[in-house]
Amino acid sequence: MADDEPASAPMPPPPPDDADDAPTDDESAAPTATSLERRATSAFRKGRLGRARDLYTAALELEGGTAEDAAAKWLALGNRAACLLRLERPREAEADCREALKQRAPANLLALCAVACMRQPGEAHLMAAFACCVEAVSYTHLTLPTKA
């Protein structure tokens, strides 16, 4: 290289696979339920199910927070249920679904609960799955706009 040519800066290393679910500078001091839920969702989308489950759990274990954090905890509960289903842990998924359903009962969460029930042996679980499906259909009919 000639003396009059500028030195080129070395290329930075590529980010690690879990860069999107790593804490940012703002989150590293005191993570919130909202930030943990977002990181967990990022890990879930990448197929890092164990990491996602742990982050969802951490979000749920935080005390207090804002209204946004309360909403994030509810999301974390439903999303952890989906994660647990993918990890083939339907009993735990059903427990998370039922806990989330105590707060709100959207059709997609009811359907997730039904799937968790169906993946478990026994007639009682099939009846619970059917009940979730019926409730999901009822919810959908109640919330759909009607034509005038």
N, C-alpha and C positions, 0 to 999 in steps of 0.2 A: 504494500500500500504506500502511495506517495505521501510526502509530508503535508501536501496541501489538500488531501482528501479527508473529509470528516470521518471520525471513527463511528461505526454503526453500533448502536446499543444492542446488547444481546437480547434475543427473544425471551419474553417471560415464559415460564413453564405453563402448560395447560392447567386449567383448574381441575381439582380432583373431582371424581364422580359425584361426591356428596356436597359440592360447593353450594348448591341451591338450598340444601337443608342444614347448612352450617349457620351458626349465629352471626349476625352482622355486628358491627361495632356498637350500634345502639342496643342490641339485644344481649350482648355478652355480659353486661353488668347485671341486669335484672330482667330475665325473659318474662314475657307476659303470656297469658293463655292464647291471645291472638297470634303472637309471633310463633309460638310453639306449634299451634295448629297449622299455620301456613307452612312451616318447615316440615311438619309431619306429612302434609298433603303432597309436598314436593317429593319427599322420599317414597311415598306410596305410588305416585305416578311413575317413578323410576323403577318400581318393583322391589324396593328395599323395604320389605314388609316388616321385618323385625325392628328396624330403625323407626319406621313410621309408628308402629305400635308403641314403642318406648316414648316417642315424642308426644303422641296423643295422650298417653298416660300421664306424662309430666304436665301437660296442659291442664288435665283434669284435677291434678293434685294441688295446683296453686290455689291459695286462699285469696278471697277478695277480688278486686279488680273493677274495671269499668263495665258499663252495659255491653260494650263491644266484646269484652273478655267473657262475659256471661254467654253471649251468643256464640262465641268461639268454642266455649266448653261444650255447648249443646252440639255443635258441628263435630267437635272432636269425639264425642260419645258415639254419634252415628257413624262417623268415618272409621273409628276404631272397630266398630262392629263389622263393617265391610272388610277391614283389614284382617280381623280374626277369622272371618269366613274364608278368605283366601289362604290363611294359614291353617285351614281345616280344624278350627276350634269353634264349632257351632254353639256349644253350650254357653261359652263366654260371649259370643256374638249375640245370642238371644238375650242374655242378661243386660248387655249394653243397650240393645234395641228397646227392651222393656223400660229401662231407666230413662232413656231419651223420650219414649212415648209418654211418660208421666208429665213431661213438660209441654210437648207439642206432638201432634199426630199427623204429619204429612203422609200422603199416600206412598211415597218412595220409601220412607222408613218402615211403614207397615209391611210393605212388600219384602224389605230386607229381613224383617223379623220373621215373616212367613218362610223365607228361604232357610233361615237359621233353624227354625223348628223342623222343617222337612228333612234337614240333613241329620237329624237325630233319630235313633230307633224308638219305636213304640207308638202305639195308637194315640196316646195323649198328646204327643208332639204334632201328629198329623191334625188333630182337632184344633190345636192352638194355631197351626199354620192356616187352617181354613178360616178360623175366627179373624186372624189378621187380614186375610184376603177380603173377607166380607166387609170388615171395617174400612179397608182401603177403598173398596168400591163405593161404599156409603159416603166416605169423605170426598171422593172424586165427584160424585153426583151432587153433593151439597155445595161444592165450591165452583162448579162449572157455571158460567153464565147461561142463562136461559134466553131463548129467542122470544121476542115480544110479538 
